[in-house]
Structures are given as structure tokens and as C-alpha cells.
Amino acid sequence: MSRIVRPYGDTTGDGMVQVSFTLPLAHDKRAEGAAAQLAAKMGLDNAIVVHAKAIGAEHTFFIVYGAARHLVDLDRVEVVERDYPLLSPKAVDDLVKERLGRELCIVGACIGTDAHTVGIDAILNIKGVAGEKGLEYYRELRVINLGAQVAVPDLVNRAIDETADAVLVSQVVTQRDAHLHNTREMAAAFREALPPDKRPLLVVGGPRFDERAAAELGVDRVFSRGTTPGDVASYLVHRLIAHDTGRPAADAQQRGETTA
């Protein structure tokens, strides 16, 4: 099997792709010519504008179709693979009960000015997403959903008050890399507030995050689009309990709170 691939449009290996973008130009023939020229400079051969629509008086949205010149070597593709088993809610509850001996506490929020709670609610709320129950459904997880537009100091204080095992943050607003700035601010705040062995696990998620950027952002894990509540619950158990690598599990053992 070939490890080199090209996009597929009308026939195998033709390289055809469709891209969309907006230019700060009123919709006219010159604007369409500018869009085609931009596509050519992006490396698309025989690019044609297949759709153009005015957005107000001074902007136009384009869809351009053309052939990409580039190839992709699958052996050089870097992704973050799931490195833990995907567990059922019952298996998660059983592990928490048997090895931690208390409820595992999770504090979740959308921080900064982000008011989009769809992501955090899909993971935390009992209704979940796509037929899969959220973390509130798990008997041995104590979930505190702070909602939207939570200031970072308030999140840190609440996590400390609740002795949180994990903090989950969703970021959907990405203008001017707001999601990255907010995440770094949160990670720095937890580093300042707590010593390493007392910090909760820091997990962020959103459609524009790069899952490879956890270390750069100062968090333990980054989840991107397509993440389910089961993914998150299984990861938390893997990190905090299953391998005894987590701070909260160790603290519980020292207090004599575990039953395992």
C-alpha cells in the first residue's frame, strides 16, 4: 500500500481540493480575479472560483476549486494517539470506587470571555452528546460545572476549595488566539497557586486546539473536535488512578481514604 497520498476530487490522484476564504473586497469581477490569483499563490493549479457571495458592502466570501501540487507522506504525519483504554461508565465507576475510595472531583468551565458552553456541557452534562451520557451520569464522579465567562482566578479558587482532582476547560472563541492565551494564563495561575504535587490535572478542549500542544500550553492534555465524555473519563482514570500517577490519588492513600 502506498504511503504517499494526494487529495481525491473527480479521479484518483487528481489532487483536487476546495478552499474557502473571505477577502475585504466588494463583490465584482476584480474581486473574483483576486480570489483566483490568491488560490494560485497558495499552490492550486487551474483554480476557478465556483462560488462568490457578498458579505455586506466591502467583503466577499469565496469558494475556490483547484488541484493541489503537494503530496503527503503518511510516515511523516504526527498525531496524538489515544494511549489509554476506552472504558465504559461502569468500568470507570468501579475503578474510582475500588482504588480511590471516594468520588473523583472535576471542575469544568469556559474561561475568559468565552460564552460558548456547548463543548463543556457536552462533556459534563448528563445529557451528553450523540447519545453518550456526560460525566454527571457517572456515579463516582462529582462534577461542578461553573459555566461560561469564568475568570481564571475564580476557577483556581474554586478548584482549590473543592480539592479538585481535575479541571476541564473548554475554549471555542479563537479570535486572535484567545483560546491559547487563556489556556496559558490558566496554567500559569495554577502553577503559582499550588505546588506540583497538589495541582489538579489540567485538561483543555475545543475545535481549534492542536492536540500536540499540551506541553507548550502548560496543561496535561488537549482534546480537539470529536472528543466524547467517555474519552475524557477514561483519560482521567488512566492518569489519576489506574497507574497511581496522579496527585489526588496519592493524597487519598496518605489520608487512608482508599479501599484497594
Secondary structure, 3 states (H helix, E strand, C coil): CCCEECCCCCCCCCCEEEEEEEECCCCCHHHHHHHHHHHHHCCEEEEEEEEEEEECCCEEEEEEEEEECCCEEHHHCCCCCCCCCCCCHHHHHHHHHHHHCCCEEEEEECECCCCCCHHHHHHHCCCCECCECCHHHCCCEEEEECCCCECHHHHHHHHHHCCCCEEEEECCCCHHHHHHHHHHHHHHHHHHHCCHHHCCEEEEECCCCCHHHHHHHCCCEEECCCCCHHHHHHHHHHHHHHCCCCHHHHHHHHCCCCCC
